[in-house]
Amino acid sequence: MSLANKTIIITGGSRGIGRAAVEYLSAKAANVIFTYLVDEAAAKNVVTSCNNNSGKVAAYQMDVKDYSNAKHFIKNIINEYKQIDIIVNNAGIRKDKSLLYMGKEDWDYVIDTNLTGVFNLTKAAIPYLLKQRKGRVINISSISGINGLSRQVNYSSSKAGIIGFTKSLAKELAAYGICVNAIAPGAVETEMLNGLSEDHLEKLLYGVPIKRLCSPKEVAMTVNFLADDELSPQYLTGQVISLDGGMGL
């Protein structure tokens, strides 16, 4: 397995897409370090769920919104694991409201977590990736960042920003053997959809030919594809994979 003994960082790994990616990649014999913000019990549960996997799994409490926190985290990972092979920028939140009622704090919190968080962790890791002259950066965007969704001005903006970040950074790092790609899932069956009415869910699925939500495992499988250099060629960089059940057709 080409991911065996690779060091993979996944932000926001205690639930949803992040958890699925931690479990899937650690089963491929990778050493997976994931971050969580506050829910230590959930993080410990993820580690326990991976006990029988061939790769090592470790959880670190870290706020992606804090650049100094991200620098300290990356330094600790380098000290312990000696290198970083793959970064999966997954941590994200939603605070959906119409713009009329969206507070400045709703905008700031989503942008700072979803977009600035990607900058903070990637910026902190870049010196080490450049020194290695190899590595992969995988950013979790959203179909909302491509099409825009009503009542998600903050979320759609953050996810669109991730796409721009991905394309620009891919051009910067291509000559150094580092691939940068993004995944833009449609609606994923995670805790982020809790509380949505049946009517809202029906609207989310309208225009999706496959007529169901995306599963977290399907996103994890796509992360695995982009992470594994035996599956995804180095020539594939700066791309956004729309994992949308055919919605964009």
C-alpha positions as a printed NumPy array, in Angstrom:
array([[  0.   ,   0.   ,   0.   ],
       [  1.545,   3.285,  -1.08 ],
       [  0.053,   5.167,   1.892],
       [  1.775,   2.871,   4.371],
       [  3.749,   4.877,   6.944],
       [  2.835,   8.176,   5.289],
       [  2.093,  11.009,   7.72 ],
       [ -1.305,  12.556,   7.052],
       [ -2.836,  15.563,   8.814],
       [ -6.611,  15.971,   8.75 ],
       [ -8.252,  19.002,  10.326],
       [-11.672,  18.596,  11.891],
       [-11.373,  14.838,  12.204],
       [-13.689,  14.143,  15.119],
       [-16.898,  13.946,  13.084],
       [-18.456,  13.802,   9.634],
       [-16.187,  13.852,   6.602],
       [-13.077,  14.233,   8.738],
       [-13.849,  11.189,  10.827],
       [-14.581,   9.095,   7.733],
       [-11.243,  10.162,   6.235],
       [ -9.328,   9.337,   9.439],
       [-10.854,   5.863,   9.569],
       [-10.434,   5.178,   5.858],
       [ -6.827,   6.337,   5.548],
       [ -5.609,   4.745,   8.774],
       [ -6.965,   1.44 ,   7.42 ],
       [ -4.496,   1.939,   4.543],
       [ -1.601,   1.826,   7.065],
       [ -1.078,   5.605,   7.078],
       [ -0.206,   7.451,  10.266],
       [ -3.091,   9.896,  10.665],
       [ -3.004,  12.924,  12.933],
       [ -6.292,  14.752,  13.192],
       [ -7.353,  17.932,  14.921],
       [-10.474,  18.759,  16.876],
       [-11.66 ,  21.981,  18.446],
       [-13.5  ,  21.185,  21.699],
       [-15.108,  17.729,  21.744],
       [-12.413,  15.593,  23.353],
       [-14.819,  12.683,  23.927],
       [-15.665,  12.523,  20.218],
       [-11.952,  12.678,  19.323],
       [-11.153,   9.803,  21.69 ],
       [-14.004,   7.832,  20.156],
       [-12.465,   8.233,  16.704],
       [ -9.072,   7.034,  17.966],
       [-10.736,   4.011,  19.593],
       [-12.646,   3.207,  16.397],
       [ -9.299,   2.958,  14.568],
       [ -7.596,   0.656,  17.088],
       [ -7.726,  -2.311,  14.741],
       [ -6.452,  -0.374,  11.735],
       [ -2.881,  -0.86 ,  10.573],
       [ -1.976,   2.825,  10.779],
       [ -1.45 ,   4.885,  13.918],
       [ -4.027,   7.541,  14.795],
       [ -3.541,  10.519,  17.116],
       [ -5.808,  13.426,  18.046],
       [ -4.662,  16.978,  18.805],
       [ -6.774,  19.832,  20.084],
       [ -6.136,  22.785,  17.787],
       [ -8.027,  25.858,  16.634],
       [ -7.441,  26.335,  12.913],
       [ -8.468,  29.995,  13.258],
       [ -5.316,  30.654,  15.331],
       [ -2.158,  30.92 ,  13.202],
       [  0.235,  30.631,  16.166],
       [ -1.654,  27.52 ,  17.259],
       [ -1.258,  26.05 ,  13.766],
       [  2.498,  26.787,  13.721],
       [  2.97 ,  25.116,  17.1  ],
       [  0.944,  22.094,  15.978],
       [  2.959,  21.635,  12.764],
       [  6.237,  21.979,  14.666],
       [  5.147,  19.237,  17.072],
       [  4.212,  16.95 ,  14.189],
       [  7.587,  17.46 ,  12.517],
       [  9.402,  16.801,  15.786],
       [  7.526,  13.542,  16.344],
       [  7.006,  12.194,  12.816],
       [  9.931,  13.913,  11.018],
       [  7.882,  14.749,   7.923],
       [  4.425,  15.584,   6.601],
       [  3.288,  13.814,   3.461],
       [ -0.35 ,  14.839,   3.057],
       [ -2.502,  17.653,   4.43 ],
       [ -6.287,  17.427,   4.313],
       [ -7.86 ,  20.79 ,   5.114],
       [-11.33 ,  19.687,   6.16 ],
       [-12.349,  21.69 ,   9.247],
       [-15.458,  23.715,   8.514],
       [-18.695,  25.079,   9.923],
       [-21.977,  26.555,   8.704],
       [-23.981,  29.448,  10.093],
       [-26.745,  29.797,   7.514],
       [-28.856,  32.955,   7.434],
       [-30.098,  35.347,   4.816],
       [-27.669,  38.224,   4.366],
       [-30.3  ,  40.599,   5.751],
       [-30.086,  38.881,   9.14 ],
       [-26.471,  37.708,   9.025],
       [-24.387,  39.323,  11.722],
       [-20.785,  40.323,  11.24 ],
       [-19.855,  37.653,  13.768],
       [-21.602,  34.999,  11.62 ],
       [-19.544,  36.088,   8.616],
       [-16.244,  36.284,  10.503],
       [-16.588,  32.932,  12.265],
       [-17.332,  30.998,   9.076],
       [-14.67 ,  32.749,   6.975],
       [-12.054,  32.473,   9.733],
       [-12.711,  28.761,  10.231],
       [-13.326,  27.562,   6.683],
       [-10.961,  29.751,   4.675],
       [ -8.435,  31.374,   7.003],
       [ -8.066,  27.996,   8.702],
       [ -6.878,  26.532,   5.401],
       [ -4.368,  29.366,   5.061],
       [ -3.11 ,  28.991,   8.643],
       [ -2.353,  25.282,   8.551],
       [ -1.016,  25.209,   4.994],
       [  1.144,  28.288,   5.552],
       [  2.631,  26.701,   8.676],
       [  3.436,  23.478,   6.804],
       [  4.77 ,  24.976,   3.549],
       [  8.433,  25.343,   4.643],
       [  8.613,  21.625,   5.427],
       [  6.858,  20.564,   2.22 ],
       [  9.213,  22.714,   0.153],
       [ 12.24 ,  21.273,   1.925],
       [ 10.998,  17.748,   1.156],
       [ 10.117,  18.725,  -2.442],
       [  7.119,  16.444,  -2.27 ],
       [  3.695,  16.298,  -0.67 ],
       [ -0.003,  16.627,  -1.311],
       [ -2.495,  19.215,  -0.133],
       [ -6.172,  18.294,  -0.344],
       [ -8.765,  20.952,   0.428],
       [-12.409,  20.195,   1.159],
       [-14.535,  22.784,  -0.6  ],
       [-18.232,  22.374,  -1.462],
       [-20.623,  22.512,  -4.363],
       [-21.854,  25.64 ,  -2.57 ],
       [-18.534,  27.255,  -3.461],
       [-19.167,  26.539,  -7.154],
       [-22.877,  27.233,  -7.532],
       [-23.655,  29.322,  -4.466],
       [-26.615,  28.427,  -2.277],
       [-29.302,  30.679,  -0.86 ],
       [-28.793,  31.733,   2.779],
       [-25.135,  30.677,   2.598],
       [-23.35 ,  33.864,   1.591],
       [-20.695,  33.295,   4.271],
       [-20.325,  29.55 ,   3.655],
       [-20.404,  29.818,  -0.153],
       [-17.816,  32.609,  -0.042],
       [-15.494,  30.571,   2.177],
       [-15.761,  27.499,  -0.039],
       [-15.295,  29.508,  -3.237],
       [-12.233,  31.041,  -1.625],
       [-10.837,  27.565,  -1.019],
       [-11.125,  26.844,  -4.737],
       [ -9.177,  30.002,  -5.587],
       [ -6.618,  29.128,  -2.907],
       [ -6.232,  25.644,  -4.375],
       [ -5.682,  26.796,  -7.945],
       [ -3.25 ,  29.549,  -7.039],
       [ -1.182,  27.428,  -4.65 ],
       [ -1.064,  24.567,  -7.157],
       [  0.715,  26.9  ,  -9.597],
       [  3.179,  28.015,  -6.922],
       [  4.101,  24.504,  -5.805],
       [  3.947,  22.458,  -9.012],
       [  7.65 ,  22.859,  -9.737],
       [  8.463,  21.508,  -6.264],
       [  6.648,  18.196,  -6.72 ],
       [  3.708,  19.195,  -4.523],
       [  0.153,  18.613,  -5.749],
       [ -2.74 ,  20.775,  -4.54 ],
       [ -6.314,  19.72 ,  -5.304],
       [ -9.797,  20.198,  -3.894],
       [-12.968,  18.174,  -3.479],
       [-16.345,  19.88 ,  -3.76 ],
       [-18.983,  17.542,  -2.334],
       [-22.688,  18.122,  -2.677],
       [-24.839,  17.75 ,   0.445],
       [-23.13 ,  15.171,   2.67 ],
       [-24.948,  13.067,   5.231],
       [-23.244,  14.472,   8.335],
       [-24.092,  16.294,  11.564],
       [-23.976,  19.572,   9.632],
       [-27.37 ,  18.694,   8.16 ],
       [-28.976,  18.003,  11.533],
       [-32.091,  20.054,  12.098],
       [-32.933,  20.534,   8.423],
       [-36.587,  20.024,   7.605],
       [-37.793,  17.414,   5.14 ],
       [-38.728,  20.258,   2.819],
       [-35.191,  21.674,   2.949],
       [-33.657,  18.242,   2.344],
       [-35.962,  17.749,  -0.621],
       [-34.773,  21.051,  -2.058],
       [-31.145,  20.001,  -1.534],
       [-31.744,  16.853,  -3.566],
       [-33.639,  18.612,  -6.325],
       [-31.577,  18.391,  -9.495],
       [-29.314,  15.622,  -8.124],
       [-29.653,  12.74 , -10.614],
       [-28.502,  10.13 ,  -8.118],
       [-31.362,  11.21 ,  -5.79 ],
       [-29.554,  10.845,  -2.474],
       [-27.063,  12.562,  -0.204],
       [-23.339,  11.96 ,  -0.537],
       [-21.926,   9.686,   2.16 ],
       [-18.88 ,  10.702,   4.247],
       [-17.169,   7.505,   3.104],
       [-17.5  ,   8.572,  -0.529],
       [-15.651,  11.788,   0.281],
       [-13.029,   9.773,   2.187],
       [-12.567,   7.53 ,  -0.853],
       [-11.944,  10.606,  -3.013],
       [ -9.449,  11.931,  -0.447],
       [ -7.709,   8.55 ,  -0.627],
       [ -7.511,   8.822,  -4.425],
       [ -5.881,  12.254,  -4.292],
       [ -3.546,  11.233,  -1.464],
       [ -2.245,   8.019,  -3.001],
       [  0.479,   8.627,  -5.584],
       [ -0.172,   5.191,  -7.102],
       [ -3.756,   6.218,  -7.859],
       [ -3.515,   9.941,  -8.516],
       [ -0.627,  11.09 , -10.756],
       [  1.514,  14.065,  -9.815],
       [  0.375,  15.666, -13.067],
       [ -3.084,  16.07 , -11.537],
       [ -2.929,  19.376,  -9.694],
       [ -5.005,  22.522,  -9.307],
       [ -8.202,  20.562,  -9.909],
       [-11.578,  20.565,  -8.179],
       [-13.418,  17.238,  -8.107],
       [-17.163,  17.855,  -7.96 ],
       [-18.547,  14.999,  -5.927],
       [-22.135,  16.013,  -6.505],
       [-24.092,  13.009,  -7.734],
       [-24.326,  14.507, -11.189],
       [-25.796,  17.812, -10.011],
       [-23.445,  19.842, -12.229],
       [-24.274,  17.989, -15.442]])
